[in-house]
Amino acid sequence: MINSLTPLQAQDLIASGTIDIIDVREPGEWSHGHLPGARLVPLQRLKANPNDALPRDGIIFVCAAGVRSQAAAKVAEANGRTSLYNLTGGTRNWVNAGLPLVHD
């Protein structure tokens, strides 16, 4: 089952330290900022090799608006992963909630 999270719910779950954060945007989007602790796995790469990209359960998927991340969560679910989360509204909603992005 894929659970939807608001930015504040996601922030609380991330603070627990028990979750993997996967950003499925493209590298150009990632360079404009991403959630703290996230790792970049573009959606096409995730679809091509989900078992390498998803080493464990307990994942929050993130994109710009929540559409690609929902698709990524469905791929993870189809590959037997559980405890799956989609950040509703993506990084746009995260920023609108007043939460910071990390810039590498």
N, C-alpha and C positions, 0 to 999 in steps of 0.2 A: 504494500500500500504506500502511496506517495502522499505525504503530508505537506500542506502549504503553510508557509511561515511568513509572518509579518517581519519587517526588519528588527523590531525589538525582540520578538521571539527568537529570531535567528541569533541576535547578539547574545541572548542568555544561553542558548545552546552552545554557541561557539565558546563562551566563557567557561563552560564545563570542561573543555579540553578533551572531549571524547568523540569529536566529530571531524570528519574530513570535509574540507570545503573545496569544491571543484568548480572553477570558472570555465564555462564552455564557449566563451567569446573567442574572437580572433585576436592574434597578437597585437594588432594595431589598437583594438579597443582596450585590451589589458593595459597597454602602456599609458592610457589616460587615467588609470587608477583601478584598484581592485580591493576586495575585502581583505582585512588583515588575516594572514594565515592561509589564504587561498593558494591553490596551485592551478596553473593554466593547462587545460586539456581541451583544445577546440573540439566542437561537437563532431566534426567529420572524423577526427582522429579517434575519438571515443567510440563512434559507431564502427570504425574499421577494426578496432582491437579492444573491445570492452574489458576483457579479463586482465590485460596489462594495465589499463587505465584505472581500474576499480579493484584495488587489492583487498578491500575490506568493506564491511557493512558500516552504516552510520555516516551518510553523506548528505551534505547540503549542496545542491546544484544552483549555480548562479549564472545569469547572463545579463543583458542590458535591460530587458523588460519582463522576463519570466517565461517567454515562449520556448526558446531553445533549451532552457534549463529543464522545463517540463518534458520536452522530448528526450533529453539526456536521462532524466529520472526513469522514463519508460524503458529506455535501453537497459539501464541498470536492473530494473525490475525483471525484465525478460531474461536477464542473465543471472537470476537467482539472488540478487542483492536485496537486503531488507533494510529497515530503518532509513528510508529515503525521504528527503525533504526538498522542496522547491521554494526558493525565495520569491515570493509574490512581488511582481513589479521590478524585480532585478535590482541592479545597481542604481537605477534611477530612483526607485522607491527608497533604497538605502540612504542615498544622499538627501532626498526630500525629508527623511525622518531625522536629519541632522547628524547622521553617523559618518565617520570619516572613511575615506578611501586611502589606501597606501599607494604611493608613487615610487617605483623603483628607479 
